[in-house]
Amino acid sequence: MAEAQNFADWRGQNLIDSDGDKIGKLEDVYVDTETDEELFGTVKEGLVGRHLTFVPLRGATADPDGLHVRVSKKAVKGAPNIDTDGELSRDGESGLFAHYGFAYQAPPTQSGRRLGRR
């Protein structure tokens, strides 16, 4: 497997967890608004109340089966999520980073937002 690049090109492809289990299909990609680094993707979850759940993309690798991420499906199930037409709040951003054990610092911009959907 090779480290994946240009995650936006993988929309609609499978995200596979660290145990080899399918998490879902990549919906959106969120980038760091200061560095343009692709940090998180989303997958659709829920049968009745569909929502988008965030999955970290750092260190993801690719093969013909899809993108292999470094977290478990269980960790993703407990991650912050948004409505399918929603937006992650500033407080939601810090909670998302904390959930996955990533350091978070709000950027010194008027919006105070670190993530932007690509």
C-alpha positions as CSV (number, residue, x, y, z in Angstrom):
1,M,0.0,0.0,0.0
2,A,1.1,3.5,-0.7
3,E,0.4,6.7,1.3
4,A,-2.6,8.3,-0.2
5,Q,-2.6,11.8,-1.6
6,N,-5.4,14.1,-2.9
7,F,-8.1,12.5,-0.8
8,A,-10.8,14.5,-2.6
9,D,-10.1,12.2,-5.6
10,W,-11.3,9.3,-3.4
11,R,-14.8,10.5,-2.8
12,G,-17.3,7.6,-3.0
13,Q,-14.6,5.0,-2.3
14,N,-14.4,2.8,0.8
15,L,-12.8,4.0,4.1
16,I,-11.3,0.9,5.8
17,D,-10.4,1.0,9.5
18,S,-7.2,-0.2,11.2
19,D,-8.7,-3.7,11.6
20,G,-9.7,-4.0,8.0
21,D,-13.4,-3.3,8.5
22,K,-15.3,-1.1,6.2
23,I,-16.3,2.2,7.9
24,G,-18.3,3.7,4.9
25,K,-17.7,5.6,1.8
26,L,-15.8,8.9,1.8
27,E,-18.2,11.8,1.4
28,D,-16.4,15.1,2.0
29,V,-12.8,16.1,2.8
30,Y,-12.0,18.8,5.3
31,V,-8.7,20.8,5.1
32,D,-6.7,22.9,7.5
33,T,-7.6,26.4,6.4
34,E,-4.0,27.7,7.0
35,T,-2.0,24.9,5.5
36,D,-4.4,23.3,3.0
37,E,-3.6,19.9,4.5
38,E,-6.4,17.4,4.1
39,L,-7.1,16.4,7.8
40,F,-10.5,14.7,8.0
41,G,-13.0,13.0,5.8
42,T,-16.7,12.2,6.5
43,V,-18.8,9.1,6.1
44,K,-22.6,8.8,6.2
45,E,-24.0,7.0,9.2
46,G,-27.4,6.3,10.7
47,L,-30.4,4.5,9.3
48,V,-33.2,7.0,10.1
49,G,-31.4,10.2,11.1
50,R,-28.5,10.3,8.6
51,H,-25.5,12.2,9.6
52,L,-21.8,12.7,8.6
53,T,-19.2,11.4,11.0
54,F,-15.6,12.6,10.9
55,V,-12.6,10.3,10.2
56,P,-9.0,11.4,10.4
57,L,-7.1,11.0,7.1
58,R,-3.5,11.6,8.4
59,G,-1.3,8.6,7.4
60,A,-4.0,7.0,5.3
61,T,-2.9,4.5,2.7
62,A,-4.5,3.4,-0.5
63,D,-5.0,0.2,-2.4
64,P,-7.6,-1.1,-4.8
65,D,-10.0,-1.7,-1.9
66,G,-10.0,1.9,-0.8
67,L,-8.4,4.2,1.8
68,H,-7.1,2.5,4.9
69,V,-7.2,4.9,7.9
70,R,-5.3,4.5,11.2
71,V,-8.3,4.4,13.5
72,S,-10.9,1.8,14.5
73,K,-14.5,1.7,13.4
74,K,-15.4,1.9,17.1
75,A,-13.4,5.2,17.5
76,V,-15.3,6.6,14.4
77,K,-18.7,5.6,15.8
78,G,-18.0,7.8,18.9
79,A,-16.7,10.7,16.9
80,P,-18.4,14.1,16.5
81,N,-20.8,14.3,13.6
82,I,-23.0,16.8,11.8
83,D,-26.2,16.7,9.9
84,T,-25.8,15.9,6.2
85,D,-26.4,19.5,5.3
86,G,-24.8,20.9,8.5
87,E,-21.5,22.5,9.4
88,L,-19.1,21.8,12.2
89,S,-19.0,24.6,14.8
90,R,-15.8,26.1,16.3
91,D,-16.5,24.2,19.5
92,G,-17.2,21.1,17.5
93,E,-13.7,21.5,15.8
94,S,-11.9,21.4,19.1
95,G,-14.0,18.4,20.3
96,L,-13.2,16.6,17.1
97,F,-9.5,17.1,17.5
98,A,-9.7,16.0,21.1
99,H,-11.7,12.9,20.3
100,Y,-8.8,11.6,18.2
101,G,-6.1,12.9,20.5
102,F,-4.8,15.6,18.1
103,A,-3.5,19.0,19.3
104,Y,-5.9,21.8,18.4
105,Q,-5.3,25.5,18.2
106,A,-7.8,27.9,16.7
107,P,-6.3,30.0,13.9
108,P,-5.9,33.8,14.4
109,T,-8.6,34.5,11.8
110,Q,-11.9,36.3,12.3
111,S,-13.9,33.1,11.9
112,G,-11.6,31.2,14.3
113,R,-12.2,28.1,12.2
114,R,-9.4,25.6,11.4
115,L,-11.3,23.3,9.1
116,G,-12.9,24.0,5.7
117,R,-14.8,21.6,3.5
118,R,-13.2,21.0,0.1
